[in-house]
Amino acid sequence: SEAAELLGLMHYMEGMRLIATVELVAPTSDENVTVTDTELSGVPVRLFLPRRAPGGLRRAVLFFHGGGWCLGDAGMHGYDLMSRRISNELNAVVVSVNYRLAPAHRFPAQFEDVYSVTKFFLQSKVLSQYGVDPARVGVAGDSAGGNLAAAVAQQLSEDPEVTTKLRAQVLIYPALQALDLDLPSYRDNAHKPLLPRALMVRFWGEYLGAEPALRAAMAANRHAPPEAAPLLPRLNWGRW
């Protein structure tokens, strides 16, 4: 991906997405779960519906995949496998959302997509359509998806149009702050495989803006405005 970008052949994230396409699998139903690709509120989703008798209203999970807001797909083998296992083991409806990706779509497009799907799904008529218990709906996500799940949970609590409250949020190694990119985890994993610091900074930069200067400032950890200084002590997780 780096070589293709340097040669002017494609954007770095486009090259990364090409690599990720080898992981895509078709929406294939099995004896436990019916799997379909569809849309909710105009946003593509992969829907997992348990086949066994519900024995009452079902649980539901809205899942947002990871990938630095730039990569990932509900149809990737790992996400497909996890979603169908959650659906089968919890007898739950799982809505895995394919939100728009950077750099073609930057913040807040990703949040807008997952929020739109969640708000649509929480309508009484939609919950009833899928046989879902309004008291047992949760949001979940990993990495960038964990960031989106937390943001959705916070926004829903303040949305007067939403009467159904979330039962839970499940955040799997979520990316929850971008004020300080020199915390111990960033230093300890600066050159580790899979997600080195430079790639994480690139993800944040692509998500938040197109300016190369922003990415350079984030790489040097000089991107936070002075007015954010009072928030920095809250990032010292060691005191908890």
N, C-alpha and C positions, 0 to 999 in steps of 0.2 A: 504493500500500500504506500509506503514511504517513497519507494522508487518510482511508482506510477505517478505520484503527485509531483515529485521533483522533475520528472520528464514532461509534465503538463498533460498527462494522459487522462487523469481523473482526480477528483477530490479524494483525500485520504480516507474519509469515511465511506465513500462509495466503494473503494477497494476493500475496506473491511467488510462491508455488507455483502460483497460478492463472495467472500470467503464464508460468510455465515449462511449463505443460501444452500450450502451442501447439507446443512442440518434440517432443512425444511421437510416436513412430512405432510401428506394429504390428510384432510379431516376424515379419519377412518373410524367407524363405529365398531364396537366389539360386543361381547355377550353381556357386558356390564353397563356400558355407557354409550349413548348416542351422541355423536360428534358432528357438528355442522359449522360451516363458515357462513356468517350472516352479517347483518348490520343492526345496531341499536342506536337510535338518535343520529343516524347518518354516519356512524363510525364503525369500521370493520371490527368484528369480534369473532372469536372461536367459542362456540357454546357447547357445554358438556352437560348432558341430561342423564341422570341415572335411569336404568331400565327397570330396576326392581320396584315392587309396590312401595309407595311412600309410607304407608302406615300413619298418615297425617301430613301436615304441612312440612315441607323440606327446609333445610338450611340453604343459604346461598353465599357464594364467595365471588367478589369481583377482584380479579387478579390483574396486576400491571407488571409486565416483564421488565427486566433490567436491560442494560446495554448502553449506559451513559447518555441516555436520551437521543442517541444517534444510531444505535444498532438494535437488533433483537426483533423477535416476531413470535406471536402466539403459536405459530405453526412449527417452531423449532422443536426438534425431537425432545429435548429436555423439558421444555415448558409444556408440550403436549402430554408427555408422560406424567408429569407432576399433576397437571390439571385433571386428567382422567383418574388418577389415583385418589386425589382429594374428592372428586365427585363420587367415586365408587365407595370409598371407605367412610365418608361422612354422609352418604346418601344426599348429596348437595348439588344444587345447580351451580355450575362454575361458568362465569363470564370472563374470558381472557381477552383483554382489549388490545387491539393493534392501533395504538395512537400514532399520530404523525411524528416523523423523526427529523432531527437536525442533520445537516445544516440547511436543508430545504425549508424546514419549518422550525423556527426557534421559539424560545420561551415567549409567551405562555401557551403555545399551541398544544404541547403535550398535556399540560394540565387541563386545558379547556376540553380536550377530547375525553380524557378519563372522567372528568367531572360531569360532562354531558351524559355519558353512558350511565354513570352511577345515579345521577339525579333522575334520569329517565327510568331506570330499572326500579327505583324505589317508589314509583307511583303505585298506588293500590291496585289499579287495573292490570299493570304489568306483573306485579308480584302474584296476583290471583291467577293470571294466565299461566304462569309457570309453577303454580302450587307452592309458593314460597311463604314461609312464616315471616311476617314483617318484624318480628322480635328476634330473628336469628339470621341477620345479614351482616357480613363483615367485608372489609377491604383488605387486600394483601398485596405485597410486591417485594421484589428483591432489588437491591442496589438502587439504580435510578427509579425503578418501580416502587421501591420502599419510600423514596422521597415523594413520589406522586401520591401514594396511598396515605401518607401522613398529611399531605396538603389537602387531599380530598376530605379526610376525616375532620380536619380543622375547619375547612370552609363550610361543610355541611352543618356543623354545630351552630353556625351563624346565619344560615340561610332560612329565612322565614317561610319560604315556599315548600320546604321539605319537612314533612311531619314524621316520617319514619326515621328513627334513630339507628345508627349503626350499633351492632352488638360488640364488635371487636375490630381492631386493626392489627394485622400481623406484618411486622416490618423485618425483613430478612437482610442482614448487612446493609441497612439503608444509608444513602448519602443525604445527611440531614443538615449539613452546614457548609457554607463556602466562604465564611469570613476569614478563617485561618487555615491556610493550606500547608502549614509547617508544623502541625501537631505531631506527636510521637509516631502515630501510625503512618503518617506521610513520610517521615524520616526513615522509620524502620523498614518500610516497603518501597523505598525510593527506586530500587533497581530490581525488585523481585519480578519473577515471571507473571504473565497474565495481566496484571494491572499495576505497572510501575507508576510512580508519581507523575511523570511527564504525560502519560496517557490519560490519567485522571484529570490533570489540568487541561488537557486538550478537550476532553468531554465537557467539562464545565464551560470552557471558552466557547465551544461550538454551540452549546445550549443557550448561553446567555447573550451572545452577541457576535457580530461578524468582524469586529475590529481586531486586527492583529495586535494592536497595542494593549487590548484587554488581556489577551492570552499571555503576552510578555509580562504584564504587571502581575498576573496570577502566578506565573512561573517564579517570579521574584518575591511573591507574597507581599506585594505593595499595592494591592487592588482595593482594599477595604477603605472606605472614606473615614475621615477623622471622627465623624459623628457615630461611627460604629464601635468606637473604642470602649464604651461602657458595657458592650455585650461580650467582649472578648473573655473576661474572667469566667463567664458562664460556660466556656468551652473547656475548662479544666475539669475533665471528668474524674480525675484522680481523687478529688475531694468528696466524691460520692461513694 
